[in-house]
Amino acid sequence: MSDNRFYDSPIEEVAPGNTFLDSNELVLNMGPQHPSTHGVLRVILKLDGEKVNGIECVIGYLHRGIEKVAEHRTWAQFGPFVDRLDYTAAVSNSLGYCLAVEKLLGVEVPKRAQYLRVILTELCRLASHQVWLGTHVLDIGAVTPLFYAFRDREDILNVFEKYCGARLTTHAFRIGGCRWDAYAGFAEQVLHICDDLGPKIDEYRDLITGNRIWLQRTKNVGVISAEDCIAYGITGPVLRGSGVEWDLRKKQPYSSYEDFDFDIPIGTAGDTFDRYVVRVEEMHQSIRIIRQATEGLMEGPIIAKVPKVIKPPVGEVYVSIEAPKGELGFFLVSNGSAMPYRVRVRPPSFINLQALEKMAKGSLVADVVAIIGTLDIVLGEVDR
Amino acid sequence: MPEVPDGNPPNPVPAQAATTPAAAPAAAPKPVPQPWDCELVQQLKNSYGSGIHDAATFAGQNYLVVDRAVCHDVLLYLYQQLGYTSLTDLTAVHYPKDELPFEMVWILFSMAANERVRVKARFADGESAPTVTDRWVGANWMEREVYDMFGIRFTGHPDLRRILMPDEWTGHPLRKDYDPHKQDEVWVRKNLGIESGQ
């Protein structure tokens, strides 16, 4: 851009605060076009040599006004839009929104649909964690795991494609249940992934965990305590990495999660390494859940009877799910009409990203990349 | 271009079932807010009296409607005395036809009790809401977003700037009177070099 204000303006205008710079300090602008920011995140770093003395995030480059769009669509029409929030975990977003509208409507989803939803959502968690693993490890300098992770993610995307025709923005669920039933051979294919992926996750672990460079780059990097996590509102694997055993699937079960046996992996140190261990272990737990749900998948209807024109009663609900990134919440306000009066998305990435400043201040500039990776943000969700 | 819905949900009346088809699954009665009465509400009523306008349960979720004068105190009371240590979310809803058009909503959460509560308070247009960044640092960006989208200012906020929209943007997009196709044309022309953002 020719008339970019960051080149044209004096530094005092673009750098935050007048006292931003000491004599030895320099400002480094990272992003919004930078491969390690995982999207269009701009980070302004205040550096003293290699040391980060200050950090500020600039977000909003991907703002599409999804909450405004919701007010001008019907309840059902808004369904596909939520897939564009966290686009690496579109199925989770869809589940969160559908559950919230169903809560407002007071609709009970058939058991088969609940199980189908669990299978697809957990597959989606695996796919999301594989994107995280591949890119996070790549940022730190290991190239091979990216190809392993994306190779195996392909199997999961193939299931989505066969189930609903789309691989990324799936719009897998509808208000009241699922649009499609499991295709012929669905269970076999999913169970095959379960059998196949477990050893492959161990393979990722063998590649990464004991590696000295990996340990040096992640141990004691980006440490955040449990108290700070709670003060920042952080949820998901980042919170669990700091030793808080908290998972909405367990604590406030939705969509039949209470039927399944699984553990909540937690860390102790709250550093980048612990969060890595937590997420990798979560992948194993997801496989456990998928296996139980697939084997227990019963016959029955896949969608509840929902009126063609959805007009929820006047009122408000807040419903949240444990998305791969953390607690994804939908606060819906209905005025009884066919369109939402207000939809507020509680985006886990947005709220987790806020702690970047806390985690990265005082660290080395190379660690900023590791910390952005370990927060596992998706800018589609941060900016909405 | 569908018209903007402008109903006022805070005092809900059950929607008429007459319009729903007979085959609709709505065998279950549509949910209506029930009064919420428990020890917590009593404690708050003892402490704040008429500052607590309403306490109700809707679809199994509890909420409090409080006066804007005491909302900050109620939130801190919930934090300090009743263990609602997490601020899950903070947002606003715009009811342009009401005398106090902006409703702030704080969603608090107690990990120990595994309970959520929503606290709501109404504010006039142009009026400032109290910040809760003094208690929850994580409220910083959420309040910036509310300021960005609704134009509600927060007294005591350390860094109240726009967050999602460009800094120089005029207007607050999530207000009901902001047309979804509306642009800050001056900004678009200057920064993008085109006549319209469409």
Chai-1 contact restraints between the chains, C-beta under 6 A:
chainA,res_idxA,chainB,res_idxB,connection_type,confidence,min_distance_angstrom,max_distance_angstrom,comment,restraint_id
A,G60,B,L164,contact,1.0,0.0,6.0,A-B,restraint_1
A,H63,B,L164,contact,1.0,0.0,6.0,A-B,restraint_2
A,K68,B,P173,contact,1.0,0.0,6.0,A-B,restraint_3
A,K68,B,L174,contact,1.0,0.0,6.0,A-B,restraint_4
A,K68,B,P180,contact,1.0,0.0,6.0,A-B,restraint_5
A,H72,B,P2,contact,1.0,0.0,6.0,A-B,restraint_6
A,H72,B,P180,contact,1.0,0.0,6.0,A-B,restraint_7
A,K103,B,A59,contact,1.0,0.0,6.0,A-B,restraint_8
A,G106,B,A28,contact,1.0,0.0,6.0,A-B,restraint_9
A,G106,B,P31,contact,1.0,0.0,6.0,A-B,restraint_10
A,I230,B,S86,contact,1.0,0.0,6.0,A-B,restraint_11
A,A231,B,W136,contact,1.0,0.0,6.0,A-B,restraint_12
A,A231,B,V137,contact,1.0,0.0,6.0,A-B,restraint_13
A,Y232,B,V137,contact,1.0,0.0,6.0,A-B,restraint_14
A,Y232,B,G138,contact,1.0,0.0,6.0,A-B,restraint_15
A,G233,B,L87,contact,1.0,0.0,6.0,A-B,restraint_16
A,G233,B,G138,contact,1.0,0.0,6.0,A-B,restraint_17
A,K251,B,N114,contact,1.0,0.0,6.0,A-B,restraint_18
A,K305,B,P25,contact,1.0,0.0,6.0,A-B,restraint_19
A,P307,B,T20,contact,1.0,0.0,6.0,A-B,restraint_20
A,P307,B,A24,contact,1.0,0.0,6.0,A-B,restraint_21
A,P313,B,A15,contact,1.0,0.0,6.0,A-B,restraint_22
A,P313,B,K30,contact,1.0,0.0,6.0,A-B,restraint_23
A,V314,B,P9,contact,1.0,0.0,6.0,A-B,restraint_24
A,V314,B,P12,contact,1.0,0.0,6.0,A-B,restraint_25
A,G315,B,P12,contact,1.0,0.0,6.0,A-B,restraint_26
A,G315,B,F58,contact,1.0,0.0,6.0,A-B,restraint_27
A,V317,B,A59,contact,1.0,0.0,6.0,A-B,restraint_28
A,Y318,B,I107,contact,1.0,0.0,6.0,A-B,restraint_29
A,V333,B,P9,contact,1.0,0.0,6.0,A-B,restraint_30
A,V333,B,V93,contact,1.0,0.0,6.0,A-B,restraint_31
A,N335,B,P5,contact,1.0,0.0,6.0,A-B,restraint_32
A,N335,B,G7,contact,1.0,0.0,6.0,A-B,restraint_33
A,N335,B,P9,contact,1.0,0.0,6.0,A-B,restraint_34
A,G336,B,A15,contact,1.0,0.0,6.0,A-B,restraint_35
A,S337,B,P5,contact,1.0,0.0,6.0,A-B,restraint_36
A,M339,B,P5,contact,1.0,0.0,6.0,A-B,restraint_37
A,Y341,B,P5,contact,1.0,0.0,6.0,A-B,restraint_38
A,R342,B,V93,contact,1.0,0.0,6.0,A-B,restraint_39
A,R344,B,T91,contact,1.0,0.0,6.0,A-B,restraint_40
A,R346,B,D89,contact,1.0,0.0,6.0,A-B,restraint_41
A,Q354,B,W141,contact,1.0,0.0,6.0,A-B,restraint_42
